[in-house]
Amino acid sequence: MSIPAAISMASQQPTLSRNIPFIHLFTAYTLSIFGNSFHSIAINLWVLSVTGSAKLMTVMMVTNLVLGALLGTVAGTVTDRMNRRTVIMVADLLRFAVVLLIAFCVAMPHTPFAIIAVLSAFVTVLGLFQSPALQASITPIVGKAHVQRAVGLMNISDNIARTIGFAVGGIFVAAFGGAWAIAIDAVMYLASFLLVWSAGSLTRISVSDQTMPNTSGSSFRAAFMDGLRSVRSNPFAKSVMILIPSLLLFFMTAFMLTQVMAVKIWHASPFEFGLIEACIPIGYMAGSGLIVMLGSRMRHRGKWIMINLMLLGPLYMLLARTESAAAAFPLIVLIGFMFSFCTLLINIILRVEVAEELQGRMFGALGSLTGVAPSLGLVLSSYYADLYGSGLIMLIVGGLMLLFGLAANWRLSVIRNYH
């Protein structure tokens, strides 16, 4: 079913402002993102201050990426076979307990790094189960007619929560210490648990759609393999599995190079560096807001995706030739704006085109791929940037991104032709 076809069902769905399950899920998601920003700052500072080793920070990052790659699809399969509300609640309650334990360990002197690393890895694993369960719950509770607005609002909220969370989190850590900042994250997980619990059932509300089939009778292995086959047989899902990881590989690589250029080439002040960090979220929120406002009036969504994808490469090539932070600001905002069309529209269409009983496995598999691909780009680009300079490597990455955009427009016709 295309998005325009789903709009005819709008009269059978409550508006988002009256949809209590969505409001609770939306609030729980936002609070979790906000609290996690506090946690991220506090843990990074703790590792650097206690161990003085940037390599150990890399160990934690790589561990999380490996766990995501290995367990993403497995977690998605579990999500599809269980009550998704139960999965979210159990994951949030366990994360509350484990994060509270991390806060206690951080507060204690001489806590070994290995203990923090293991506990953080456990939190990551719990998140691998919670995320696909939450993402796959959106369509059933809002209906396909309201997916675009719901996903758009969640993306805007995500960016606002992260931006404010990092700003306030840094101040909070400086004022009260890392342990208390991590404890705030634990409280947010508890609040998320209570919100999802009070939301009631996260099942389909549309009276015209069929209920979700029950896969609990099949074996886990059969459900796992069936999910992979179903995703591979869906032309749109298969194309997305190529497009999104590749896009993130280039995007995250270019984002890191932008930070390096800001320091080494543009000689940005701390204030200018902060503005550069905020430019992508500002552009992304602007693009997401426009998509939400256009709603059902937006046509030819596939062409919007491809046009913006093909323009990202030239913008990065232009950014590589920029000689000052002031000149870079509008380019980076525009990049964030175009990136929102490439990713947000894809996320909206996935929820329409992929069967709901497979969405947990689909989001889990996508999470695995998007965790591995960017890390490879970051390792290679950082190595060559030290050898040949960040500007030249940015220019090359922009050129490769342009070639990828042209190839995707040519080969991924199922996305390009989507209305």
N, C-alpha and C positions, 0 to 999 in steps of 0.2 A: 504494500500500500504506500503510495506517495504521500508527502505531507499535505498537499492541497486536498487529496481525497479524504484525508483524515479530518480536515477542518469541518466537514459536514456533520461530524459527530459532536461538535462543540456544545450544542444545546443539551447533550446528555451528560456533560461533565460539569461539576461545580467549578467556579472560578478559583484561581489559586489563592486569592485572599480569603476564601471561605473553605478551603480545603485543609482541614485540621491536620491530617497525617502529613501532608506536604510541608505545612508551616513548621511542624515539629521536626521533621527530617531536615529541612532547610536550616533551622536554628541549630540543631545538633551538629550538622556538618560545619557551619560557620564557627561555632565555639571550639570545635576540635582543631580546626585550622589555626585559629587565634592562639590557643594554648600551645600548640605544637611549635609556633614561632618562638615563644618563650623558651621552650625546651631546647630547641635547636641552638639558639644563642648560648644558653647556659652550658650545654654539653661541650660545644666547641671551645668555649673559653676555659672550661674545667680541664679538658685534655691538654690544651696549650699551656695552661698555668701549672698544672701538676706534673706533666711529662716533658713539656717543652719540645715536643716532637710533632711536626706537621705530618710525618709519615704515619703516626698512629691514628691521626684523623682520617688519613687516606685508607687505612686498614678498616676502620668502621664503615666508611663510605662503600668500599669495595665489597665488604661482607654483606651490606644491605642490598647491593646490586645483585650479588650472586644468589642470595636468598630469593629475591624477586624473580630472577630468571628461572630458578629451579622449581619454585613453589607456586608461581602465579597461576598457571593453568590448573594445578591441583586444587588450589584454594577456590578457584572459580567453579570447578566441578562440585566441590562440597557445597558451595553456595547454591548451586542449581538443584541440589538434591535435598536441601534442608529448608526450613522456614527462614526466609531471609531476615525477618525481624529478630528471630532468635539468634542468628549468627551475629548481627550487629550488636545486640545487647550483650551477648557473652563476650565478644571481642572488646567492647568498651569497658565492661566491668573488670575484665582481666587486665586491660591496659591501665585502668585506674590503680589497681593494686600494684602492678609492676613498676609503673612510673613513680608511685609514692615510695616504693622501695629504692628506686634510683635516687630520688631526692634525699632519702635518709643516708644512703651510701656516700653521696656527694658531700653531705654535711659532715660526715665523719672524716677525721684526718687519716692519711696513709691508706686510703682505700685503693686496692690494686686496680690497675686499668682493666685487667681481664674481666673483673666482676662487672664493671660498667659496660664493657663491650658485649658480654653475654646477655645481660639484661636488656640492653638496647636492641640486640638482635631478636630477642623474644618479642619485644614491642613491635619490631618490623614485621615479624611473622604474623602477629595478630592483626596488624594493619592490612596484610595481604588478603585476609579473609573478610575484614570489615569493608574494605573499599569496593570490591565487585558486588557485594551484597547490597550496599547502599546505592551504587550506580544503577544496578539492575532493578531497584525498587522504584525508581522515578516514574518510568512509563506506566506501571500498573496503578499507581496512586493518582496520577494526574490525567491519564488518558493521552492518546497520541495527538489529540487536537491541541493540547497545551504543552507538549514536550518542548517546543522551541522556546517559549517564554520561561518555562521552569528551568531548563538547562542554562539558558542565558543568565537568569537571575543568580543561579548557583555559581556560575563562573565569575560574575561581577563580585559577588559576595566573597568568593575565594580570594580574589586579588585584593580587595579592600582589607579583608581579615589578615592576609599575609603582610601587606604594606604597613598597616597600623600595628600589627603584632610585633614585627621586627623593630619598629621605631620605639614602641612602648616597652617591649621586652628588654631592649638594650638599656633603657633608663632604669627599669625595674631591677635588672641584674646588678647594675652599678650601685643602686640604693640599698637593696636588701640581700643580695647574694644569689648565686646560682641555684642553691638548694630550694629556696623559696620560689624561684621562677619555675623550676621543674614541678614543684608542688602545685603551682597554678595549672599546669598542664594536666596533672592528675585530676584536679577538681573539674576541669572542662570535660574530661572523659566521663566522670561521674554524672555531670549535668547532661551529657549526650545520652548516657544510658537511661536516665530518668525521662528525658524527652521522648525517646523512641518507645519506652515502655508505656508512657501515657498517650502516645499517638494511636494506639490500637492497631488493628490489622493493617499490614501494608500490602493488601491484595487488590486485585482489579476492582475498579468502581464502575466501569462501563457496563451497562446492562446488555449491550449489543454484542460484546465480544465473548468468545468462548473462554472457559476457565483454563488455567494453566495445567498441562498434563502432569501427572505424578510419575516421577522417575525413580522413586525410592525403592521400587521393587526390583530394579535391575542392579547388577553388581557395580561397584565403584569403577572397576576397570572398563566395563562395558559402557558406562555413562561417560567416562573420560574419553574413550576412543570415539564414541558416537558424537560427542561434542566437537572434537577436533575435525572429524569428517564433515559435520554439518557446517562448521565455520568455513572450511576449505571449499565446500560446494556452493556457498553463498557468494556470488560474484562480487557484490559490494563489500562484504566483510573481508574477502580475500584481497581486494584492492586496497582496502584501508590498512591491512596488515603490512602492506608494502609502503604505502604513502606516509603514514604517521611516524613509524620508527625512523625512516629515512629523513623526513622533515626535521624531527627532533635531533637527529645526529648533526645536521648542518646548523640548526638554530642554536643548540646549546654550545656547539663549538664556536660559532660566531659571537655568542654572548660572552663567553670567556675571553675571546680575543678583544672584544670591545673594552672589557675591564683592563686588560693589559695595555691597550692603546691609550686609555684614559690616563694611566699613570706614566707610561714611558714616552708617549708621543705628544699627547695634549697637555701633559703636566697639570692635570686637573687638581684643583684645591679640594679639601675634604667636602666642602659644600657642593662643588660641581660634581664630585664623584657620587655623592648622595642623589643628586638630581638625575645623573645618568642611570643609577640603579632604579629610580622611580619611573623612568621614561617608558619602559616596556609595559609595566602594569597600567600606566595611564593610558597608553595607546590601546592596550587590550580591553580595558574597561570601556573606552569610547566605542570601539568596534562592537563589543558585546551589547552595549546599550543600543546601538543602531539596529543590530539584528533583532533584539527584543522588541523595539518600537515598530519595526517593519512587519514583524509577525507573518501572517498569511499573505501579506502583499508582496513578499519577496518571491520572485520567480527565478527559474533557471539557477538554482542553488549550486549545481555542479560547475557551471561556468564561473560563478563568483569564486568558488574554491580554487579553480585552476588559474584564473586571472591573477589573483592575489599570490598564489604560489609562484607563478612565473616572474612576478615583480619583485619578490623578496631578494633574489640573487643580485639583480642590478643595483638594488638599494644598498646591499652590503658591499658591493664593489665600489659604489660611490662613497660609502662610509670609510672604506679603506684609504681613500685619497683625501679624506678630511684632515685638516691640520689644527683644528681647535675644538674644544669641548662645546663652545657656543654654537658652532656650525653643526655639530653632531646631534644636538638635542632634538631638532625637528625630524631628522632622519630616523632616529631611534624610536621616537613616538610613532612615526608612520609605520615602521617595521612592526611594532606591537599591534597597531591597528589592523594591518594586513594579516598578521599571524592569527588574530582572533577569527577571521573569516575562514582560514584554512583548517583550524582545529575545532572551533565551536560548532560550525555547520556540520562537520563530519560527525561529531558526537551526537548531534540532534538526529541526523539521518540514520545513524547506526541503531538508535532506539526504535526507529520506525521499521527499518528493513530487516533486522535480525529478530527472530522469534524470541519472545520474552523468556521462555524456558531455557534458552541458550545464552542469554546475555551475561550471566555470571561467568561462564567459561570464556566467552568472547572478550569481556573486559579483563579477565585474568590473563589470557594469552597475550592480549595487547599490552598489558602492564609488564609482562616478562620481556617482550621485545623492546619496549620503550625504555626499559631499565638498562639493557645491555648496549644497544646501539650508540647512545650519546657518550657513554664512558669510553668506548673505543675512539670516537672522534676527539674527545678531550685529551686522551693520552697522546695521540699522534700529533695533534695540532700544537700542544704545549711543547713537545719535543722540538718540532721544526720551527716554532716561533722563537725559541731560544737561539736557534742556529741562523735563521734568515730574517728575523724581525716579524713582529705581529702584523704590521701593515701589509707586507707581501703575502703572508699566509691568509689574512682576511680577504685579500683580493682573489686568491686562488679558491678559497672556500666559497666566495660569492659566485665565481665563475662556475664551479661545480654545482652549486645550487641552481643556477640558471639552466644548466644542462639537464639536471634532474627534473626541474619544472617543465621543460619542453618535452622530455621523454614521458613524464607522467601524463601530460596533456594528450600525447599521442597514443600511449599504450593503455592508460586507465580510462577507457571510454565510458565504462559503467558509472564512474564518478562524474566525468565531464558532462555527460548527457542527462544527469539527474535533474529533475525539475522540482 
